[in-house]
Amino acid sequence: MGRILVIDDENNIRMMIRLALQHVGHTVERAADGPEGLEKFGDGSGWDLVLLDQRMPGMEGLAVLKEMRDRDPYSKVIMITAFGTIDLAVDAMKAGATDFLRKPFSANTLRGAVEMTLQGRPKLSPLGIAPEGISFGLMTVNGYHILSQSDASHTEKGDIIHSFSVSGPDGKAWQCEVILPVYVIELVRAYADQEDLPGGDRFWHALCEEVVANYIWQHADTPPEGVIRVNEMTTGLKRWVSAALSAGKG
C-alpha cells in the first residue's frame, strides 16, 4: 500500500479521494492548496504518490508540479482537473505528471490509476518533439495507458488505419483502431496548406494517437468495438495540426 498526498482546494474532493483510497488500504494525507502541499511534500522522500488538482487559488497545479519535480525528479504525480483539455493533459505530462484524471471520475477509475502508478509502470510521456516536430510513444490519460505501435498501420482504399494497445484502470488490455478516411486526410492537408506533412507517416500516426487520447479524455472509457472513425476536422484536430506544424519549423 502507498503513502499518498492529496492536494486540492475542494474539501469534498479531498474527502472523497481519501475515503476511496483508505478503503483499499492506502495512507492518505491532505493539503488545501499549493503552498501547503509543497510544505507537506518536502523533498518528496516521504510519499509514494501525489494527487494534484490543477485549478487552485494562488498557485496552480502545474506550478506545484514543476516545483515538486525540481525537488524530486522521480516523484509520481497524477494531475486532476474539471476544466482541462487534452492540451493541458499533454502539458502536464511534459512537466512530469504520470497520469491526468478528468473530473468527475469514479472511485474505480481513481483506484485503478493509483494502483497502476504505484505498481511501477514505466515513466510515461506524451507525444515528444522529434527533429521533424512530432513522434509517438507512451501516453496515459484517465488511468488508461496508450501504447503506440509504430509498425501497426496500413492503408485501405486510401484510408489510413493505425492500431494501438491500451490498458485500462482495471489492468485489462485491448486494441484500438483509428480510421482516417481519405476525405479527412485531404481536409488536414487543406488546413495545413501543404501536400506533404512533416514526418510523413509519423505525422499521421501521431495524429491518430491524439484521436485515441482525446476519446479517452472525453469518455474515460474504450470506444465501441475498439474502433474510432474520424468523421470531421474538429477544432481539437486543427489545434493539434497547427502545433505539429509549428514544432516542425522549430
Residue pairs with C-beta under 8 A, 6 or more apart in sequence:
1 24
1 25
1 26
1 27
2 26
2 27
2 48
2 49
2 114
2 118
3 26
3 27
3 29
3 46
3 47
3 48
3 49
4 21
4 26
4 27
4 28
4 29
4 47
4 48
4 49
4 50
4 51
4 114
5 28
5 29
5 30
5 31
5 37
5 40
5 41
5 47
5 49
5 50
5 51
6 14
6 17
6 18
6 28
6 29
6 30
6 31
6 50
6 51
7 30
7 31
7 32
7 33
7 34
7 36
7 37
7 50
7 51
7 52
7 53
7 56
7 61
7 64
8 14
8 17
8 30
8 32
8 51
8 52
8 53
8 56
8 80
9 32
9 33
9 53
9 56
9 57
10 53
11 32
13 53
13 80
13 103
14 30
14 32
16 107
17 28
17 51
17 110
18 28
18 30
20 107
20 110
20 111
21 28
21 110
21 111
21 114
22 28
23 107
24 111
26 114
29 40
31 37
31 39
31 40
33 56
33 57
33 58
33 59
34 56
34 58
34 59
34 60
34 61
34 63
34 64
35 58
35 59
37 50
37 52
37 64
38 64
38 67
38 68
41 47
41 50
41 68
41 71
41 75
42 71
43 71
43 72
44 68
44 71
44 72
44 74
44 75
45 72
47 75
48 76
48 118
49 76
49 77
49 78
49 114
49 117
49 118
50 68
50 75
50 76
50 77
50 78
51 77
51 78
51 80
51 114
52 61
52 64
52 65
52 68
52 77
52 78
52 79
52 80
52 97
53 61
53 79
53 80
53 81
54 60
54 61
54 62
54 79
54 80
54 81
54 83
54 84
54 88
54 92
55 61
55 81
55 82
55 83
56 64
61 79
61 80
61 81
61 92
62 79
62 91
62 92
62 95
65 77
65 79
65 92
65 95
65 96
65 97
66 95
66 96
68 75
68 77
68 96
69 75
69 77
69 95
69 96
73 96
75 96
76 98
76 117
76 118
77 96
77 97
77 98
78 97
78 98
78 99
78 100
78 101
78 113
78 114
78 117
79 89
79 92
79 97
79 99
79 100
79 101
80 100
80 101
80 102
80 103
80 105
81 88
81 100
81 101
81 102
81 103
82 102
82 103
82 104
84 92
84 100
84 102
85 217
85 236
86 141
86 210
86 213
86 214
86 217
86 236
87 239
88 100
89 100
89 126
89 141
89 213
89 217
90 126
90 127
92 100
93 100
93 124
93 125
93 126
93 139
93 140
94 125
94 126
98 117
98 123
98 124
98 140
99 113
99 116
99 117
99 124
99 140
99 141
99 142
99 143
100 140
100 141
100 142
100 217
101 109
101 110
101 113
101 142
101 143
102 141
102 142
102 217
102 220
105 142
105 220
106 220
108 169
108 170
109 142
109 143
109 169
109 220
110 143
111 169
112 143
112 168
112 169
112 170
112 171
113 142
113 143
113 169
115 169
116 143
116 145
116 167
116 169
116 171
121 145
122 138
124 138
124 139
124 140
124 145
125 137
125 138
125 139
126 139
126 213
127 134
127 135
127 136
127 137
127 139
127 206
127 209
127 210
128 134
128 135
128 136
128 137
129 135
129 247
129 250
130 199
130 202
132 198
132 199
132 202
132 203
132 248
133 198
133 199
133 244
133 245
133 246
133 247
133 248
133 249
133 250
134 198
134 199
134 202
134 203
134 206
134 244
134 247
134 248
135 199
135 202
135 206
136 148
136 150
136 202
136 205
136 206
136 209
137 148
138 145
138 146
138 147
138 148
139 145
139 146
139 148
139 209
139 213
140 146
141 213
141 216
141 217
142 169
142 216
142 217
142 220
143 168
143 169
143 220
144 166
144 167
144 168
144 169
144 216
144 220
144 222
145 166
145 167
146 164
146 165
146 166
146 176
146 209
146 212
146 213
146 216
147 164
147 165
147 166
147 167
148 162
148 164
148 205
148 206
148 209
149 162
149 163
149 164
149 165
150 205
152 162
152 163
152 164
153 160
153 161
153 162
153 163
153 201
153 204
153 205
154 161
155 161
157 182
158 182
158 185
159 179
159 180
159 181
159 182
159 185
160 179
160 180
160 185
160 204
160 208
161 177
161 178
161 179
161 180
162 177
162 178
162 180
162 204
162 205
162 208
162 209
163 175
163 176
163 177
163 178
164 175
164 176
164 177
164 178
164 208
164 209
164 212
165 173
165 174
165 175
165 176
166 173
166 174
166 175
166 176
166 212
166 216
166 222
167 173
167 174
168 174
168 222
174 222
174 226
175 226
176 212
176 222
176 223
176 226
176 227
176 228
177 226
177 227
177 228
178 208
178 211
178 212
178 227
178 228
178 229
178 230
179 227
179 228
179 229
179 230
180 204
180 207
180 208
180 230
181 229
181 230
181 231
184 230
184 231
184 232
184 233
185 204
187 232
187 233
188 197
188 207
188 233
188 237
188 241
189 195
189 197
191 233
191 238
191 241
192 241
192 245
197 203
197 204
197 244
197 245
198 244
198 245
198 248
199 206
199 248
203 244
206 244
207 237
207 240
207 241
207 244
210 236
210 237
210 240
211 228
211 230
211 237
212 228
214 236
215 223
215 228
216 222
230 237
